[in-house]
Amino acid sequence: MEPVGANGLQQAAAVNRNTQVQLTDAQNEALRLTKEMNDQAAIFQAQMSALKAVSEALNAGNDARNKAIEKTGAAGR
């Protein structure tokens, strides 16, 4: 093996710097995507909570309607 000269060391240092920059860019992109995913998860959770509230309200309305029908014997129209 031949010894690495100053030029080879400079090239290796440049490659190392470029690799570190690429790694930092990749980490920053991963953090951005993680934040975006967390934001989307929060939106999804809010939507699911809203759907649950609507479902509960519909169920309560149906229960009230059914009780009124039982009491009056009406068709509930």
mmCIF file of the N, C-alpha and C atoms, coordinates in Angstrom:
data_MODEL
# 
_entry.id   MODEL 
# 
loop_
_atom_site.group_PDB 
_atom_site.id 
_atom_site.type_symbol 
_atom_site.label_atom_id 
_atom_site.label_alt_id 
_atom_site.label_comp_id 
_atom_site.label_asym_id 
_atom_site.label_entity_id 
_atom_site.label_seq_id 
_atom_site.pdbx_PDB_ins_code 
_atom_site.Cartn_x 
_atom_site.Cartn_y 
_atom_site.Cartn_z 
_atom_site.occupancy 
_atom_site.B_iso_or_equiv 
_atom_site.pdbx_formal_charge 
_atom_site.auth_seq_id 
_atom_site.auth_comp_id 
_atom_site.auth_asym_id 
_atom_site.auth_atom_id 
_atom_site.pdbx_PDB_model_num 
ATOM 1   N N  . MET A 1 1  ? 0.830   -1.176 0.000  1.00 0.00 ? 1  MET A N  1 
ATOM 2   C CA . MET A 1 1  ? 0.000   0.000  0.000  1.00 0.00 ? 1  MET A CA 1 
ATOM 3   C C  . MET A 1 1  ? 0.876   1.241  0.000  1.00 0.00 ? 1  MET A C  1 
ATOM 4   N N  . GLU A 1 2  ? 0.453   2.174  -0.793 1.00 0.00 ? 2  GLU A N  1 
ATOM 5   C CA . GLU A 1 2  ? 1.220   3.410  -0.840 1.00 0.00 ? 2  GLU A CA 1 
ATOM 6   C C  . GLU A 1 2  ? 0.767   4.337  0.285  1.00 0.00 ? 2  GLU A C  1 
ATOM 7   N N  . PRO A 1 3  ? 1.661   5.142  0.814  1.00 0.00 ? 3  PRO A N  1 
ATOM 8   C CA . PRO A 1 3  ? 1.254   6.095  1.855  1.00 0.00 ? 3  PRO A CA 1 
ATOM 9   C C  . PRO A 1 3  ? 0.310   7.154  1.274  1.00 0.00 ? 3  PRO A C  1 
ATOM 10  N N  . VAL A 1 4  ? -0.575  7.628  2.103  1.00 0.00 ? 4  VAL A N  1 
ATOM 11  C CA . VAL A 1 4  ? -1.524  8.664  1.671  1.00 0.00 ? 4  VAL A CA 1 
ATOM 12  C C  . VAL A 1 4  ? -0.832  10.008 1.792  1.00 0.00 ? 4  VAL A C  1 
ATOM 13  N N  . GLY A 1 5  ? -0.803  10.732 0.693  1.00 0.00 ? 5  GLY A N  1 
ATOM 14  C CA . GLY A 1 5  ? -0.157  12.038 0.706  1.00 0.00 ? 5  GLY A CA 1 
ATOM 15  C C  . GLY A 1 5  ? -1.111  13.116 1.206  1.00 0.00 ? 5  GLY A C  1 
ATOM 16  N N  . ALA A 1 6  ? -0.620  14.330 1.248  1.00 0.00 ? 6  ALA A N  1 
ATOM 17  C CA . ALA A 1 6  ? -1.408  15.462 1.727  1.00 0.00 ? 6  ALA A CA 1 
ATOM 18  C C  . ALA A 1 6  ? -2.665  15.646 0.878  1.00 0.00 ? 6  ALA A C  1 
ATOM 19  N N  . ASN A 1 7  ? -2.506  15.451 -0.439 1.00 0.00 ? 7  ASN A N  1 
ATOM 20  C CA . ASN A 1 7  ? -3.653  15.600 -1.339 1.00 0.00 ? 7  ASN A CA 1 
ATOM 21  C C  . ASN A 1 7  ? -4.714  14.545 -1.020 1.00 0.00 ? 7  ASN A C  1 
ATOM 22  N N  . GLY A 1 8  ? -4.275  13.322 -0.736 1.00 0.00 ? 8  GLY A N  1 
ATOM 23  C CA . GLY A 1 8  ? -5.211  12.250 -0.383 1.00 0.00 ? 8  GLY A CA 1 
ATOM 24  C C  . GLY A 1 8  ? -5.931  12.547 0.913  1.00 0.00 ? 8  GLY A C  1 
ATOM 25  N N  . LEU A 1 9  ? -5.212  13.120 1.880  1.00 0.00 ? 9  LEU A N  1 
ATOM 26  C CA . LEU A 1 9  ? -5.833  13.482 3.163  1.00 0.00 ? 9  LEU A CA 1 
ATOM 27  C C  . LEU A 1 9  ? -6.859  14.597 2.965  1.00 0.00 ? 9  LEU A C  1 
ATOM 28  N N  . GLN A 1 10 ? -6.513  15.555 2.106  1.00 0.00 ? 10 GLN A N  1 
ATOM 29  C CA . GLN A 1 10 ? -7.462  16.640 1.826  1.00 0.00 ? 10 GLN A CA 1 
ATOM 30  C C  . GLN A 1 10 ? -8.721  16.098 1.155  1.00 0.00 ? 10 GLN A C  1 
ATOM 31  N N  . GLN A 1 11 ? -8.531  15.160 0.232  1.00 0.00 ? 11 GLN A N  1 
ATOM 32  C CA . GLN A 1 11 ? -9.688  14.569 -0.453 1.00 0.00 ? 11 GLN A CA 1 
ATOM 33  C C  . GLN A 1 11 ? -10.548 13.777 0.544  1.00 0.00 ? 11 GLN A C  1 
ATOM 34  N N  . ALA A 1 12 ? -9.895  13.032 1.439  1.00 0.00 ? 12 ALA A N  1 
ATOM 35  C CA . ALA A 1 12 ? -10.636 12.262 2.438  1.00 0.00 ? 12 ALA A CA 1 
ATOM 36  C C  . ALA A 1 12 ? -11.402 13.199 3.380  1.00 0.00 ? 12 ALA A C  1 
ATOM 37  N N  . ALA A 1 13 ? -10.776 14.312 3.743  1.00 0.00 ? 13 ALA A N  1 
ATOM 38  C CA . ALA A 1 13 ? -11.446 15.284 4.613  1.00 0.00 ? 13 ALA A CA 1 
ATOM 39  C C  . ALA A 1 13 ? -12.650 15.904 3.905  1.00 0.00 ? 13 ALA A C  1 
ATOM 40  N N  . ALA A 1 14 ? -12.493 16.183 2.627  1.00 0.00 ? 14 ALA A N  1 
ATOM 41  C CA . ALA A 1 14 ? -13.605 16.757 1.855  1.00 0.00 ? 14 ALA A CA 1 
ATOM 42  C C  . ALA A 1 14 ? -14.753 15.760 1.753  1.00 0.00 ? 14 ALA A C  1 
ATOM 43  N N  . VAL A 1 15 ? -14.425 14.491 1.509  1.00 0.00 ? 15 VAL A N  1 
ATOM 44  C CA . VAL A 1 15 ? -15.460 13.455 1.447  1.00 0.00 ? 15 VAL A CA 1 
ATOM 45  C C  . VAL A 1 15 ? -16.154 13.349 2.798  1.00 0.00 ? 15 VAL A C  1 
ATOM 46  N N  . ASN A 1 16 ? -15.386 13.400 3.880  1.00 0.00 ? 16 ASN A N  1 
ATOM 47  C CA . ASN A 1 16 ? -15.950 13.315 5.225  1.00 0.00 ? 16 ASN A CA 1 
ATOM 48  C C  . ASN A 1 16 ? -16.907 14.487 5.486  1.00 0.00 ? 16 ASN A C  1 
ATOM 49  N N  . ARG A 1 17 ? -16.486 15.696 5.087  1.00 0.00 ? 17 ARG A N  1 
ATOM 50  C CA . ARG A 1 17 ? -17.352 16.874 5.271  1.00 0.00 ? 17 ARG A CA 1 
ATOM 51  C C  . ARG A 1 17 ? -18.649 16.720 4.476  1.00 0.00 ? 17 ARG A C  1 
ATOM 52  N N  . ASN A 1 18 ? -18.508 16.280 3.226  1.00 0.00 ? 18 ASN A N  1 
ATOM 53  C CA . ASN A 1 18 ? -19.704 16.091 2.393  1.00 0.00 ? 18 ASN A CA 1 
ATOM 54  C C  . ASN A 1 18 ? -20.633 15.039 3.001  1.00 0.00 ? 18 ASN A C  1 
ATOM 55  N N  . THR A 1 19 ? -20.052 13.982 3.522  1.00 0.00 ? 19 THR A N  1 
ATOM 56  C CA . THR A 1 19 ? -20.854 12.928 4.156  1.00 0.00 ? 19 THR A CA 1 
ATOM 57  C C  . THR A 1 19 ? -21.568 13.475 5.381  1.00 0.00 ? 19 THR A C  1 
ATOM 58  N N  . GLN A 1 20 ? -20.878 14.278 6.169  1.00 0.00 ? 20 GLN A N  1 
ATOM 59  C CA . GLN A 1 20 ? -21.497 14.870 7.361  1.00 0.00 ? 20 GLN A CA 1 
ATOM 60  C C  . GLN A 1 20 ? -22.625 15.817 6.990  1.00 0.00 ? 20 GLN A C  1 
ATOM 61  N N  . VAL A 1 21 ? -22.432 16.594 5.924  1.00 0.00 ? 21 VAL A N  1 
ATOM 62  C CA . VAL A 1 21 ? -23.487 17.509 5.460  1.00 0.00 ? 21 VAL A CA 1 
ATOM 63  C C  . VAL A 1 21 ? -24.696 16.705 4.995  1.00 0.00 ? 21 VAL A C  1 
ATOM 64  N N  . GLN A 1 22 ? -24.440 15.625 4.252  1.00 0.00 ? 22 GLN A N  1 
ATOM 65  C CA . GLN A 1 22 ? -25.551 14.792 3.776  1.00 0.00 ? 22 GLN A CA 1 
ATOM 66  C C  . GLN A 1 22 ? -26.280 14.140 4.951  1.00 0.00 ? 22 GLN A C  1 
ATOM 67  N N  . LEU A 1 23 ? -25.533 13.697 5.951  1.00 0.00 ? 23 LEU A N  1 
ATOM 68  C CA . LEU A 1 23 ? -26.148 13.097 7.135  1.00 0.00 ? 23 LEU A CA 1 
ATOM 69  C C  . LEU A 1 23 ? -27.003 14.123 7.876  1.00 0.00 ? 23 LEU A C  1 
ATOM 70  N N  . THR A 1 24 ? -26.478 15.330 8.033  1.00 0.00 ? 24 THR A N  1 
ATOM 71  C CA . THR A 1 24 ? -27.243 16.391 8.699  1.00 0.00 ? 24 THR A CA 1 
ATOM 72  C C  . THR A 1 24 ? -28.510 16.708 7.916  1.00 0.00 ? 24 THR A C  1 
ATOM 73  N N  . ASP A 1 25 ? -28.399 16.783 6.601  1.00 0.00 ? 25 ASP A N  1 
ATOM 74  C CA . ASP A 1 25 ? -29.579 17.028 5.763  1.00 0.00 ? 25 ASP A CA 1 
ATOM 75  C C  . ASP A 1 25 ? -30.607 15.911 5.932  1.00 0.00 ? 25 ASP A C  1 
ATOM 76  N N  . ALA A 1 26 ? -30.127 14.679 5.964  1.00 0.00 ? 26 ALA A N  1 
ATOM 77  C CA . ALA A 1 26 ? -31.033 13.544 6.122  1.00 0.00 ? 26 ALA A CA 1 
ATOM 78  C C  . ALA A 1 26 ? -31.705 13.564 7.497  1.00 0.00 ? 26 ALA A C  1 
ATOM 79  N N  . GLN A 1 27 ? -30.940 13.920 8.519  1.00 0.00 ? 27 GLN A N  1 
ATOM 80  C CA . GLN A 1 27 ? -31.524 14.011 9.864  1.00 0.00 ? 27 GLN A CA 1 
ATOM 81  C C  . GLN A 1 27 ? -32.566 15.128 9.930  1.00 0.00 ? 27 GLN A C  1 
ATOM 82  N N  . ASN A 1 28 ? -32.262 16.256 9.320  1.00 0.00 ? 28 ASN A N  1 
ATOM 83  C CA . ASN A 1 28 ? -33.221 17.372 9.302  1.00 0.00 ? 28 ASN A CA 1 
ATOM 84  C C  . ASN A 1 28 ? -34.494 16.982 8.561  1.00 0.00 ? 28 ASN A C  1 
ATOM 85  N N  . GLU A 1 29 ? -34.354 16.265 7.461  1.00 0.00 ? 29 GLU A N  1 
ATOM 86  C CA . GLU A 1 29 ? -35.523 15.813 6.703  1.00 0.00 ? 29 GLU A CA 1 
ATOM 87  C C  . GLU A 1 29 ? -36.326 14.813 7.534  1.00 0.00 ? 29 GLU A C  1 
ATOM 88  N N  . ALA A 1 30 ? -35.643 13.923 8.239  1.00 0.00 ? 30 ALA A N  1 
ATOM 89  C CA . ALA A 1 30 ? -36.341 12.964 9.105  1.00 0.00 ? 30 ALA A CA 1 
ATOM 90  C C  . ALA A 1 30 ? -37.111 13.686 10.201 1.00 0.00 ? 30 ALA A C  1 
ATOM 91  N N  . LEU A 1 31 ? -36.518 14.707 10.782 1.00 0.00 ? 31 LEU A N  1 
ATOM 92  C CA . LEU A 1 31 ? -37.215 15.489 11.810 1.00 0.00 ? 31 LEU A CA 1 
ATOM 93  C C  . LEU A 1 31 ? -38.423 16.217 11.229 1.00 0.00 ? 31 LEU A C  1 
ATOM 94  N N  . ARG A 1 32 ? -38.263 16.774 10.034 1.00 0.00 ? 32 ARG A N  1 
ATOM 95  C CA . ARG A 1 32 ? -39.375 17.471 9.385  1.00 0.00 ? 32 ARG A CA 1 
ATOM 96  C C  . ARG A 1 32 ? -40.522 16.499 9.108  1.00 0.00 ? 32 ARG A C  1 
ATOM 97  N N  . LEU A 1 33 ? -40.175 15.322 8.589  1.00 0.00 ? 33 LEU A N  1 
ATOM 98  C CA . LEU A 1 33 ? -41.210 14.331 8.289  1.00 0.00 ? 33 LEU A CA 1 
ATOM 99  C C  . LEU A 1 33 ? -41.879 13.819 9.560  1.00 0.00 ? 33 LEU A C  1 
ATOM 100 N N  . THR A 1 34 ? -41.097 13.664 10.619 1.00 0.00 ? 34 THR A N  1 
ATOM 101 C CA . THR A 1 34 ? -41.668 13.225 11.895 1.00 0.00 ? 34 THR A CA 1 
ATOM 102 C C  . THR A 1 34 ? -42.652 14.266 12.419 1.00 0.00 ? 34 THR A C  1 
ATOM 103 N N  . LYS A 1 35 ? -42.275 15.542 12.328 1.00 0.00 ? 35 LYS A N  1 
ATOM 104 C CA . LYS A 1 35 ? -43.187 16.612 12.770 1.00 0.00 ? 35 LYS A CA 1 
ATOM 105 C C  . LYS A 1 35 ? -44.453 16.611 11.927 1.00 0.00 ? 35 LYS A C  1 
ATOM 106 N N  . GLU A 1 36 ? -44.294 16.470 10.626 1.00 0.00 ? 36 GLU A N  1 
ATOM 107 C CA . GLU A 1 36 ? -45.453 16.448 9.736  1.00 0.00 ? 36 GLU A CA 1 
ATOM 108 C C  . GLU A 1 36 ? -46.361 15.259 10.067 1.00 0.00 ? 36 GLU A C  1 
ATOM 109 N N  . MET A 1 37 ? -45.757 14.110 10.326 1.00 0.00 ? 37 MET A N  1 
ATOM 110 C CA . MET A 1 37 ? -46.528 12.921 10.678 1.00 0.00 ? 37 MET A CA 1 
ATOM 111 C C  . MET A 1 37 ? -47.266 13.129 11.999 1.00 0.00 ? 37 MET A C  1 
ATOM 112 N N  . ASN A 1 38 ? -46.601 13.734 12.972 1.00 0.00 ? 38 ASN A N  1 
ATOM 113 C CA . ASN A 1 38 ? -47.245 14.012 14.257 1.00 0.00 ? 38 ASN A CA 1 
ATOM 114 C C  . ASN A 1 38 ? -48.400 14.996 14.088 1.00 0.00 ? 38 ASN A C  1 
ATOM 115 N N  . ASP A 1 39 ? -48.204 16.006 13.230 1.00 0.00 ? 39 ASP A N  1 
ATOM 116 C CA . ASP A 1 39 ? -49.272 16.965 12.954 1.00 0.00 ? 39 ASP A CA 1 
ATOM 117 C C  . ASP A 1 39 ? -50.479 16.257 12.333 1.00 0.00 ? 39 ASP A C  1 
ATOM 118 N N  . GLN A 1 40 ? -50.202 15.373 11.368 1.00 0.00 ? 40 GLN A N  1 
ATOM 119 C CA . GLN A 1 40 ? -51.284 14.631 10.719 1.00 0.00 ? 40 GLN A CA 1 
ATOM 120 C C  . GLN A 1 40 ? -51.982 13.703 11.714 1.00 0.00 ? 40 GLN A C  1 
ATOM 121 N N  . ALA A 1 41 ? -51.212 13.101 12.612 1.00 0.00 ? 41 ALA A N  1 
ATOM 122 C CA . ALA A 1 41 ? -51.807 12.225 13.626 1.00 0.00 ? 41 ALA A CA 1 
ATOM 123 C C  . ALA A 1 41 ? -52.716 13.021 14.551 1.00 0.00 ? 41 ALA A C  1 
ATOM 124 N N  . ALA A 1 42 ? -52.309 14.234 14.907 1.00 0.00 ? 42 ALA A N  1 
ATOM 125 C CA . ALA A 1 42 ? -53.137 15.084 15.773 1.00 0.00 ? 42 ALA A CA 1 
ATOM 126 C C  . ALA A 1 42 ? -54.431 15.463 15.060 1.00 0.00 ? 42 ALA A C  1 
ATOM 127 N N  . ILE A 1 43 ? -54.342 15.773 13.776 1.00 0.00 ? 43 ILE A N  1 
ATOM 128 C CA . ILE A 1 43 ? -55.537 16.099 12.990 1.00 0.00 ? 43 ILE A CA 1 
ATOM 129 C C  . ILE A 1 43 ? -56.464 14.887 12.942 1.00 0.00 ? 43 ILE A C  1 
ATOM 130 N N  . PHE A 1 44 ? -55.883 13.724 12.710 1.00 0.00 ? 44 PHE A N  1 
ATOM 131 C CA . PHE A 1 44 ? -56.678 12.495 12.651 1.00 0.00 ? 44 PHE A CA 1 
ATOM 132 C C  . PHE A 1 44 ? -57.382 12.246 13.985 1.00 0.00 ? 44 PHE A C  1 
ATOM 133 N N  . GLN A 1 45 ? -56.648 12.435 15.081 1.00 0.00 ? 45 GLN A N  1 
ATOM 134 C CA . GLN A 1 45 ? -57.252 12.238 16.406 1.00 0.00 ? 45 GLN A CA 1 
ATOM 135 C C  . GLN A 1 45 ? -58.419 13.200 16.621 1.00 0.00 ? 45 GLN A C  1 
ATOM 136 N N  . ALA A 1 46 ? -58.261 14.444 16.203 1.00 0.00 ? 46 ALA A N  1 
ATOM 137 C CA . ALA A 1 46 ? -59.337 15.426 16.345 1.00 0.00 ? 46 ALA A CA 1 
ATOM 138 C C  . ALA A 1 46 ? -60.546 15.028 15.501 1.00 0.00 ? 46 ALA A C  1 
ATOM 139 N N  . GLN A 1 47 ? -60.284 14.537 14.299 1.00 0.00 ? 47 GLN A N  1 
ATOM 140 C CA . GLN A 1 47 ? -61.385 14.101 13.436 1.00 0.00 ? 47 GLN A CA 1 
ATOM 141 C C  . GLN A 1 47 ? -62.120 12.909 14.054 1.00 0.00 ? 47 GLN A C  1 
ATOM 142 N N  . MET A 1 48 ? -61.351 11.985 14.610 1.00 0.00 ? 48 MET A N  1 
ATOM 143 C CA . MET A 1 48 ? -61.974 10.816 15.236 1.00 0.00 ? 48 MET A CA 1 
ATOM 144 C C  . MET A 1 48 ? -62.795 11.228 16.455 1.00 0.00 ? 48 MET A C  1 
ATOM 145 N N  . SER A 1 49 ? -62.311 12.178 17.223 1.00 0.00 ? 49 SER A N  1 
ATOM 146 C CA . SER A 1 49 ? -63.072 12.678 18.376 1.00 0.00 ? 49 SER A CA 1 
ATOM 147 C C  . SER A 1 49 ? -64.373 13.332 17.923 1.00 0.00 ? 49 SER A C  1 
ATOM 148 N N  . ALA A 1 50 ? -64.301 14.092 16.844 1.00 0.00 ? 50 ALA A N  1 
ATOM 149 C CA . ALA A 1 50 ? -65.507 14.737 16.318 1.00 0.00 ? 50 ALA A CA 1 
ATOM 150 C C  . ALA A 1 50 ? -66.502 13.687 15.827 1.00 0.00 ? 50 ALA A C  1 
ATOM 151 N N  . LEU A 1 51 ? -66.000 12.664 15.139 1.00 0.00 ? 51 LEU A N  1 
ATOM 152 C CA . LEU A 1 51 ? -66.891 11.602 14.670 1.00 0.00 ? 51 LEU A CA 1 
ATOM 153 C C  . LEU A 1 51 ? -67.530 10.865 15.837 1.00 0.00 ? 51 LEU A C  1 
ATOM 154 N N  . LYS A 1 52 ? -66.765 10.639 16.883 1.00 0.00 ? 52 LYS A N  1 
ATOM 155 C CA . LYS A 1 52 ? -67.311 9.974  18.069 1.00 0.00 ? 52 LYS A CA 1 
ATOM 156 C C  . LYS A 1 52 ? -68.417 10.818 18.687 1.00 0.00 ? 52 LYS A C  1 
ATOM 157 N N  . ALA A 1 53 ? -68.203 12.133 18.779 1.00 0.00 ? 53 ALA A N  1 
ATOM 158 C CA . ALA A 1 53 ? -69.218 13.025 19.346 1.00 0.00 ? 53 ALA A CA 1 
ATOM 159 C C  . ALA A 1 53 ? -70.487 13.006 18.494 1.00 0.00 ? 53 ALA A C  1 
ATOM 160 N N  . VAL A 1 54 ? -70.333 13.020 17.179 1.00 0.00 ? 54 VAL A N  1 
ATOM 161 C CA . VAL A 1 54 ? -71.493 12.966 16.287 1.00 0.00 ? 54 VAL A CA 1 
ATOM 162 C C  . VAL A 1 54 ? -72.229 11.643 16.462 1.00 0.00 ? 54 VAL A C  1 
ATOM 163 N N  . SER A 1 55 ? -71.473 10.563 16.526 1.00 0.00 ? 55 SER A N  1 
ATOM 164 C CA . SER A 1 55 ? -72.073 9.245  16.716 1.00 0.00 ? 55 SER A CA 1 
ATOM 165 C C  . SER A 1 55 ? -72.845 9.169  18.031 1.00 0.00 ? 55 SER A C  1 
ATOM 166 N N  . GLU A 1 56 ? -72.245 9.691  19.096 1.00 0.00 ? 56 GLU A N  1 
ATOM 167 C CA . GLU A 1 56 ? -72.920 9.683  20.396 1.00 0.00 ? 56 GLU A CA 1 
ATOM 168 C C  . GLU A 1 56 ? -74.188 10.532 20.364 1.00 0.00 ? 56 GLU A C  1 
ATOM 169 N N  . ALA A 1 57 ? -74.135 11.667 19.678 1.00 0.00 ? 57 ALA A N  1 
ATOM 170 C CA . ALA A 1 57 ? -75.316 12.526 19.572 1.00 0.00 ? 57 ALA A CA 1 
ATOM 171 C C  . ALA A 1 57 ? -76.416 11.825 18.776 1.00 0.00 ? 57 ALA A C  1 
ATOM 172 N N  . LEU A 1 58 ? -76.042 11.163 17.689 1.00 0.00 ? 58 LEU A N  1 
ATOM 173 C CA . LEU A 1 58 ? -77.036 10.425 16.902 1.00 0.00 ? 58 LEU A CA 1 
ATOM 174 C C  . LEU A 1 58 ? -77.650 9.289  17.712 1.00 0.00 ? 58 LEU A C  1 
ATOM 175 N N  . ASN A 1 59 ? -76.819 8.587  18.461 1.00 0.00 ? 59 ASN A N  1 
ATOM 176 C CA . ASN A 1 59 ? -77.328 7.502  19.300 1.00 0.00 ? 59 ASN A CA 1 
ATOM 177 C C  . ASN A 1 59 ? -78.286 8.028  20.364 1.00 0.00 ? 59 ASN A C  1 
ATOM 178 N N  . ALA A 1 60 ? -77.931 9.154  20.977 1.00 0.00 ? 60 ALA A N  1 
ATOM 179 C CA . ALA A 1 60 ? -78.804 9.746  21.997 1.00 0.00 ? 60 ALA A CA 1 
ATOM 180 C C  . ALA A 1 60 ? -80.128 10.171 21.370 1.00 0.00 ? 60 ALA A C  1 
ATOM 181 N N  . GLY A 1 61 ? -80.076 10.754 20.179 1.00 0.00 ? 61 GLY A N  1 
ATOM 182 C CA . GLY A 1 61 ? -81.300 11.152 19.477 1.00 0.00 ? 61 GLY A CA 1 
ATOM 183 C C  . GLY A 1 61 ? -82.170 9.953  19.144 1.00 0.00 ? 61 GLY A C  1 
ATOM 184 N N  . ASN A 1 62 ? -81.549 8.879  18.686 1.00 0.00 ? 62 ASN A N  1 
ATOM 185 C CA . ASN A 1 62 ? -82.291 7.659  18.372 1.00 0.00 ? 62 ASN A CA 1 
ATOM 186 C C  . ASN A 1 62 ? -82.906 7.056  19.627 1.00 0.00 ? 62 ASN A C  1 
ATOM 187 N N  . ASP A 1 63 ? -82.138 7.061  20.721 1.00 0.00 ? 63 ASP A N  1 
ATOM 188 C CA . ASP A 1 63 ? -82.671 6.539  21.988 1.00 0.00 ? 63 ASP A CA 1 
ATOM 189 C C  . ASP A 1 63 ? -83.889 7.346  22.431 1.00 0.00 ? 63 ASP A C  1 
ATOM 190 N N  . ALA A 1 64 ? -83.778 8.669  22.350 1.00 0.00 ? 64 ALA A N  1 
ATOM 191 C CA . ALA A 1 64 ? -84.894 9.532  22.743 1.00 0.00 ? 64 ALA A CA 1 
ATOM 192 C C  . ALA A 1 64 ? -86.102 9.285  21.847 1.00 0.00 ? 64 ALA A C  1 
ATOM 193 N N  . ARG A 1 65 ? -85.867 9.145  20.575 1.00 0.00 ? 65 ARG A N  1 
ATOM 194 C CA . ARG A 1 65 ? -86.965 8.877  19.623 1.00 0.00 ? 65 ARG A CA 1 
ATOM 195 C C  . ARG A 1 65 ? -87.620 7.544  19.952 1.00 0.00 ? 65 ARG A C  1 
ATOM 196 N N  . ASN A 1 66 ? -86.816 6.525  20.197 1.00 0.00 ? 66 ASN A N  1 
ATOM 197 C CA . ASN A 1 66 ? -87.364 5.203  20.503 1.00 0.00 ? 66 ASN A CA 1 
ATOM 198 C C  . ASN A 1 66 ? -88.182 5.224  21.792 1.00 0.00 ? 66 ASN A C  1 
ATOM 199 N N  . LYS A 1 67 ? -87.713 5.951  22.786 1.00 0.00 ? 67 LYS A N  1 
ATOM 200 C CA . LYS A 1 67 ? -88.455 6.060  24.059 1.00 0.00 ? 67 LYS A CA 1 
ATOM 201 C C  . LYS A 1 67 ? -89.783 6.780  23.840 1.00 0.00 ? 67 LYS A C  1 
ATOM 202 N N  . ALA A 1 68 ? -89.755 7.822  23.010 1.00 0.00 ? 68 ALA A N  1 
ATOM 203 C CA . ALA A 1 68 ? -90.999 8.556  22.719 1.00 0.00 ? 68 ALA A CA 1 
ATOM 204 C C  . ALA A 1 68 ? -91.990 7.654  21.995 1.00 0.00 ? 68 ALA A C  1 
ATOM 205 N N  . ILE A 1 69 ? -91.489 6.844  21.087 1.00 0.00 ? 69 ILE A N  1 
ATOM 206 C CA . ILE A 1 69 ? -92.362 5.919  20.356 1.00 0.00 ? 69 ILE A CA 1 
ATOM 207 C C  . ILE A 1 69 ? -92.964 4.905  21.326 1.00 0.00 ? 69 ILE A C  1 
ATOM 208 N N  . GLU A 1 70 ? -92.136 4.384  22.236 1.00 0.00 ? 70 GLU A N  1 
ATOM 209 C CA . GLU A 1 70 ? -92.633 3.414  23.218 1.00 0.00 ? 70 GLU A CA 1 
ATOM 210 C C  . GLU A 1 70 ? -93.722 4.030  24.094 1.00 0.00 ? 70 GLU A C  1 
ATOM 211 N N  . LYS A 1 71 ? -93.516 5.272  24.501 1.00 0.00 ? 71 LYS A N  1 
ATOM 212 C CA . LYS A 1 71 ? -94.498 5.937  25.393 1.00 0.00 ? 71 LYS A CA 1 
ATOM 213 C C  . LYS A 1 71 ? -95.796 6.258  24.669 1.00 0.00 ? 71 LYS A C  1 
ATOM 214 N N  . THR A 1 72 ? -95.691 6.703  23.442 1.00 0.00 ? 72 THR A N  1 
ATOM 215 C CA . THR A 1 72 ? -96.887 7.172  22.742 1.00 0.00 ? 72 THR A CA 1 
ATOM 216 C C  . THR A 1 72 ? -97.470 6.111  21.826 1.00 0.00 ? 72 THR A C  1 
ATOM 217 N N  . GLY A 1 73 ? -96.667 5.144  21.474 1.00 0.00 ? 73 GLY A N  1 
ATOM 218 C CA . GLY A 1 73 ? -97.134 4.142  20.518 1.00 0.00 ? 73 GLY A CA 1 
ATOM 219 C C  . GLY A 1 73 ? -97.186 4.693  19.106 1.00 0.00 ? 73 GLY A C  1 
ATOM 220 N N  . ALA A 1 74 ? -96.644 5.884  18.933 1.00 0.00 ? 74 ALA A N  1 
ATOM 221 C CA . ALA A 1 74 ? -96.669 6.531  17.608 1.00 0.00 ? 74 ALA A CA 1 
ATOM 222 C C  . ALA A 1 74 ? -95.547 5.984  16.737 1.00 0.00 ? 74 ALA A C  1 
ATOM 223 N N  . ALA A 1 75 ? -95.699 6.202  15.470 1.00 0.00 ? 75 ALA A N  1 
ATOM 224 C CA . ALA A 1 75 ? -94.682 5.744  14.517 1.00 0.00 ? 75 ALA A CA 1 
ATOM 225 C C  . ALA A 1 75 ? -93.475 6.666  14.514 1.00 0.00 ? 75 ALA A C  1 
ATOM 226 N N  . GLY A 1 76 ? -93.604 7.811  15.143 1.00 0.00 ? 76 GLY A N  1 
ATOM 227 C CA . GLY A 1 76 ? -92.479 8.735  15.232 1.00 0.00 ? 76 GLY A CA 1 
ATOM 228 C C  . GLY A 1 76 ? -92.166 9.446  13.944 1.00 0.00 ? 76 GLY A C  1 
ATOM 229 N N  . ARG A 1 77 ? -93.183 9.720  13.187 1.00 0.00 ? 77 ARG A N  1 
ATOM 230 C CA . ARG A 1 77 ? -92.946 10.377 11.898 1.00 0.00 ? 77 ARG A CA 1 
ATOM 231 C C  . ARG A 1 77 ? -93.058 11.861 11.994 1.00 0.00 ? 77 ARG A C  1 
# 
